[in-house]
């Protein structure tokens, strides 16, 4: 789930996003920006919320990073479950 990547060789090998799914429900997410051939230009997805969580367990920050992408419905459910998130997320997003 989440972003799916493929490595293409141009002049050098580069990683390119080729699709994304919601990490909670598995819904397919559509890109915001595509090139002339319809390929993803970046990881921006329509009607979705991308979260990056940094942290660690216990008193030490161990540099753990978790990337999560949620569809609009799952993002709404998350904010309803944890209302404090609505302060951190621009309400115009929803």
Backbone bond lengths (Angstrom), bond angles and torsions (degrees), N, CA, C in turn:
res aa  C-N    CA-C-N  psi(-1)  N-CA   C-N-CA  omega(-1)  CA-C   N-CA-C  phi
1 X - - - 1.450 - - 1.523 108.73 -
2 X 1.276 117.85 179.63 1.463 121.20 -177.13 1.514 110.38 77.32
3 X 1.319 116.42 -153.78 1.457 121.24 -178.49 1.519 110.80 -76.76
4 X 1.326 117.10 138.59 1.456 121.58 174.03 1.528 107.81 -109.47
5 X 1.311 116.83 136.11 1.457 121.60 -176.19 1.521 110.39 -121.43
6 X 1.316 114.75 155.53 1.450 122.11 171.63 1.525 106.19 -134.52
7 X 1.313 117.17 144.80 1.458 121.37 177.80 1.510 108.30 -97.16
8 X 1.336 116.12 124.10 1.464 121.23 178.41 1.530 108.39 -112.72
9 X 1.318 116.23 149.07 1.442 119.82 177.24 1.517 108.78 -105.49
10 X 1.322 115.67 116.13 1.456 121.61 178.09 1.522 104.60 -106.66
11 X 1.323 117.72 -96.50 1.458 121.03 168.51 1.524 108.42 -96.88
12 X 1.311 113.95 -21.89 1.458 122.21 175.28 1.518 106.37 -145.82
13 X 1.298 117.27 165.87 1.455 119.27 177.38 1.519 109.38 -73.75
14 X 1.337 115.90 131.95 1.456 122.06 177.75 1.526 108.60 -131.62
15 X 1.307 115.23 149.73 1.456 120.03 177.57 1.520 108.37 -94.75
16 X 1.330 117.08 131.35 1.456 121.93 -178.19 1.519 109.03 -129.68
17 X 1.330 115.56 133.89 1.460 120.32 176.50 1.528 108.61 -70.54
18 X 1.333 116.59 131.33 1.467 120.58 -179.25 1.524 111.98 -119.49
19 X 1.312 116.91 3.09 1.453 120.13 178.72 1.511 110.79 168.36
20 X 1.322 115.88 167.69 1.459 120.62 178.46 1.520 109.66 -153.04
21 X 1.318 114.97 147.41 1.453 121.38 174.68 1.524 108.47 -132.70
22 X 1.320 116.27 154.19 1.454 122.27 177.52 1.528 108.67 -64.59
23 X 1.325 116.58 131.44 1.461 120.53 179.77 1.524 112.48 -70.73
24 X 1.311 118.85 -17.73 1.458 121.63 179.43 1.536 112.22 -90.43
25 X 1.338 116.90 -55.21 1.471 119.90 -172.03 1.529 113.80 -108.90
26 X 1.339 117.80 -11.15 1.456 120.45 178.46 1.522 115.45 85.29
27 X 1.338 117.74 5.91 1.471 120.87 179.64 1.525 110.57 -61.67
28 X 1.336 116.88 140.11 1.464 121.18 175.45 1.516 109.40 -70.17
29 X 1.339 115.98 137.32 1.459 121.88 178.85 1.516 109.21 -110.70
30 X 1.324 116.52 143.62 1.473 121.68 -177.74 1.518 109.91 -98.67
31 X 1.342 116.52 147.15 1.462 120.08 -179.85 1.523 111.80 -74.72
32 X 1.322 115.67 154.08 1.466 121.67 173.46 1.523 108.91 -84.54
33 X 1.326 116.46 -45.61 1.455 121.32 -175.93 1.526 110.41 -117.97
34 X 1.327 116.09 130.01 1.460 121.34 174.42 1.525 108.94 -130.30
35 X 1.338 115.43 160.50 1.464 118.95 175.58 1.527 109.10 -87.16
36 X 1.309 117.11 -173.11 1.462 121.85 -176.35 1.538 112.65 -61.45
37 X 1.333 116.84 -27.55 1.463 120.72 179.97 1.531 112.41 -89.77
38 X 1.325 117.60 0.53 1.455 120.85 -179.49 1.515 114.40 87.21
39 X 1.349 117.17 9.07 1.463 121.08 178.18 1.527 110.08 -78.76
40 X 1.318 116.18 147.66 1.473 121.10 177.09 1.518 110.08 -61.47
41 X 1.349 117.06 135.05 1.469 120.42 176.53 1.525 111.17 -94.01
42 X 1.332 118.43 -26.69 1.457 122.30 177.03 1.521 108.18 -156.47
43 X 1.308 117.80 -165.37 1.462 120.14 -176.86 1.524 113.04 -98.34
44 X 1.325 118.32 15.91 1.463 120.87 177.04 1.523 109.39 -71.74
45 X 1.337 116.45 127.38 1.454 120.90 -179.89 1.523 110.40 -121.49
46 X 1.317 116.13 147.89 1.466 121.57 -178.48 1.523 110.30 -75.04
47 X 1.337 116.16 141.42 1.460 122.77 174.44 1.520 112.65 49.45
48 X 1.307 116.37 50.44 1.458 120.59 -179.66 1.527 110.06 -143.35
49 X 1.301 115.50 167.20 1.458 122.20 178.27 1.512 107.97 -126.23
50 X 1.315 116.68 124.45 1.458 121.96 178.18 1.523 107.88 -107.34
51 X 1.319 116.38 124.12 1.462 122.20 -178.95 1.518 109.68 -118.19
52 X 1.314 115.87 139.22 1.454 121.95 171.70 1.514 106.57 -121.26
53 X 1.321 116.01 120.34 1.458 121.96 -177.89 1.519 108.92 -108.16
54 X 1.335 116.48 128.78 1.456 122.48 178.22 1.524 107.47 -113.26
55 X 1.289 117.22 143.63 1.451 117.66 177.16 1.500 113.67 168.46
56 X 1.306 113.51 -164.23 1.446 121.17 179.97 1.509 108.66 -163.77
57 X 1.299 116.61 178.17 1.451 121.72 -178.44 1.525 108.47 -106.30
58 X 1.315 116.17 132.70 1.455 120.27 179.83 1.515 111.16 85.76
59 X 1.304 116.31 -149.80 1.463 119.38 -174.43 1.519 113.76 -86.56
60 X 1.330 118.03 -10.09 1.457 120.85 -176.56 1.529 111.65 -105.45
61 X 1.318 115.36 136.59 1.461 121.15 172.94 1.520 106.58 -82.89
62 X 1.330 116.50 116.06 1.458 119.44 -176.58 1.522 113.37 -99.72
63 X 1.328 117.20 6.35 1.455 120.25 176.98 1.507 114.84 82.49
64 X 1.317 117.47 11.06 1.464 120.28 178.90 1.522 110.48 -62.63
65 X 1.317 115.79 136.72 1.459 121.34 178.93 1.523 107.81 -129.94
66 X 1.322 115.32 130.00 1.454 121.40 176.78 1.519 107.43 -121.86
67 X 1.330 117.45 122.96 1.460 122.18 175.77 1.522 108.39 -102.63
68 X 1.337 115.90 129.18 1.458 122.45 -178.51 1.519 108.24 -131.39
69 X 1.328 116.99 136.90 1.463 121.15 173.48 1.522 107.17 -124.16
70 X 1.344 115.77 129.87 1.463 121.94 -176.51 1.520 110.25 -123.08
71 X 1.337 115.72 143.04 1.468 119.59 173.29 1.526 108.04 -70.72
72 X 1.308 116.66 171.01 1.459 121.31 -176.20 1.536 111.62 -60.37
73 X 1.325 117.82 -42.03 1.467 120.52 -179.70 1.523 111.84 -63.88
74 X 1.316 117.56 -44.18 1.462 120.81 179.75 1.529 111.03 -69.72
75 X 1.329 117.42 -33.74 1.464 120.63 176.11 1.525 110.41 -63.75
76 X 1.326 117.32 -43.10 1.469 120.96 176.48 1.527 110.53 -60.87
77 X 1.322 117.02 -43.76 1.465 121.27 -179.73 1.532 110.77 -62.64
78 X 1.332 117.21 -38.79 1.460 121.32 178.89 1.530 110.70 -63.94
79 X 1.322 116.35 -44.56 1.468 120.40 179.84 1.528 110.77 -66.16
80 X 1.315 117.26 -35.99 1.466 119.78 176.76 1.528 110.93 -66.99
81 X 1.327 117.11 -35.88 1.456 121.81 179.57 1.530 111.14 -73.20
82 X 1.336 116.50 -37.22 1.467 122.69 -179.73 1.531 109.07 -125.55
83 X 1.335 117.86 82.75 1.466 121.77 -173.98 1.532 114.70 -58.44
84 X 1.328 117.84 -25.43 1.462 119.34 179.78 1.524 112.05 -62.47
85 X 1.327 117.41 -21.92 1.465 120.78 179.00 1.522 112.30 -66.64
86 X 1.341 116.62 -27.08 1.465 119.00 -178.11 1.521 111.40 -62.94
87 X 1.340 117.15 -26.27 1.467 120.32 176.93 1.521 111.16 -71.07
88 X 1.330 115.71 -30.13 1.459 120.08 -177.59 1.525 113.18 -88.42
89 X 1.331 116.31 -15.03 1.458 120.98 -177.89 1.524 108.47 -108.89
90 X 1.306 116.18 132.69 1.469 122.16 178.83 1.518 109.03 -60.50
91 X 1.330 117.50 120.71 1.455 121.17 -177.77 1.538 113.03 -62.45
92 X 1.310 117.68 -23.63 1.467 119.16 178.37 1.522 111.56 -69.45
93 X 1.355 116.46 -16.82 1.454 120.92 177.37 1.520 110.03 -61.95
94 X 1.327 116.08 -39.72 1.447 120.94 -177.98 1.500 109.08 -88.19
